[in-house]
């Protein structure tokens, strides 16, 4: 969960901060911290099944950002 960035030779402060922020958000540290601060209910069986159906639909049709279209 610890994320850090060491300064490279000749690197500006702005570039170092941008590199740190990129690593911080890519490791989903912010999401884990936010989720640990509040309690959330478990997903009901019905809701979990609905989400699974929607997920399978998108995977079968190949729609979404991973299909290569932007």
Buried (B, 14 or more C-beta within 10 A) or exposed (E): EEBEBEEEEEEEEEEBEEBBEEEBEEEEBEEEEEEEEEEEEEEEEEEEEEEEEEEEEEEEEEEEEEEEEE
